[in-house]
Amino acid sequence: MGARLFFIAIALSLVAAGIWAYHHDQQLRNNAMQVARGDPNDVVRELLGDPSSEGPCGTLTAIPTGCTNEYVYKYYYSIFNPQYEVVWFDHAGKVLGEQHVQRP
């Protein structure tokens, strides 16, 4: 009986994680379209939340001119075909651009 409850708990956890990942990705996809060139760093964080990684430009894509920092947001529901939203910022903390990146 204990083993059965253990496996049911694991199955429910996996289903909950899948639902959370799908909801996160839908929200990221919808809000990424609202990011506009010239938006400050704070607006991007309000729309998309905390980035999966933050650092110097060029981690996933070619570096746009004037880029000093980039945010990378990972889609969690795309395990076998990783996808990301990348947002680039200039020295003043304003958005230079945004791109959807899909790894082969």
NORGI-V490036 format. One record per backbone hydrogen bond with DSSP energy under -0.5 kcal/mol. CO is the residue of the C=O (numbers start at 0). NH is the residue of the N-H. E is the energy in kcal/mol with one decimal. If there is no record, write none. Layout:
# NORGI-V490036
co-><CO | CO>
nh-><NH | NH>
e-><E | E>
This chain:
# NORGI-V490036
co-><0 | 1 | 2 | 3 | 4 | 5 | 6 | 7 | 8 | 9 | 10 | 11 | 12 | 13 | 14 | 15 | 16 | 17 | 18 | 19 | 20 | 21 | 22 | 23 | 24 | 25 | 26 | 27 | 28 | 30 | 31 | 35 | 38 | 39 | 39 | 40 | 41 | 42 | 43 | 44 | 52 | 54 | 61 | 63 | 68 | 69 | 70 | 71 | 71 | 71 | 72 | 73 | 76 | 81 | 82 | 83 | 84 | 85 | 86 | 87 | 87 | 88 | 88 | 89 | 92 | 93 | 94 | 96 | 98 | 98 | 100>
nh-><4 | 5 | 6 | 7 | 8 | 9 | 10 | 11 | 12 | 13 | 14 | 15 | 16 | 17 | 18 | 19 | 20 | 21 | 22 | 23 | 24 | 25 | 26 | 27 | 28 | 29 | 30 | 31 | 32 | 33 | 34 | 38 | 94 | 42 | 43 | 44 | 45 | 46 | 47 | 48 | 71 | 69 | 63 | 66 | 88 | 54 | 86 | 51 | 52 | 73 | 84 | 75 | 78 | 102 | 74 | 100 | 72 | 98 | 70 | 95 | 96 | 67 | 68 | 92 | 40 | 89 | 37 | 87 | 85 | 100 | 83>
e-><-2.0 | -2.0 | -2.3 | -2.1 | -2.4 | -2.0 | -2.3 | -2.6 | -2.0 | -2.2 | -2.1 | -2.5 | -2.4 | -2.2 | -2.3 | -2.5 | -2.5 | -2.2 | -2.4 | -2.8 | -2.4 | -2.2 | -2.3 | -2.5 | -2.6 | -2.3 | -2.5 | -2.2 | -0.8 | -1.3 | -0.9 | -2.1 | -2.3 | -0.6 | -1.5 | -2.1 | -2.0 | -2.4 | -3.1 | -1.6 | -2.8 | -2.6 | -0.5 | -1.8 | -2.9 | -2.0 | -2.6 | -1.7 | -1.8 | -0.5 | -2.5 | -0.6 | -0.9 | -2.5 | -2.5 | -3.0 | -3.0 | -2.5 | -2.7 | -2.9 | -1.0 | -2.8 | -1.4 | -1.7 | -1.2 | -2.2 | -2.1 | -2.4 | -2.9 | -0.5 | -2.8>
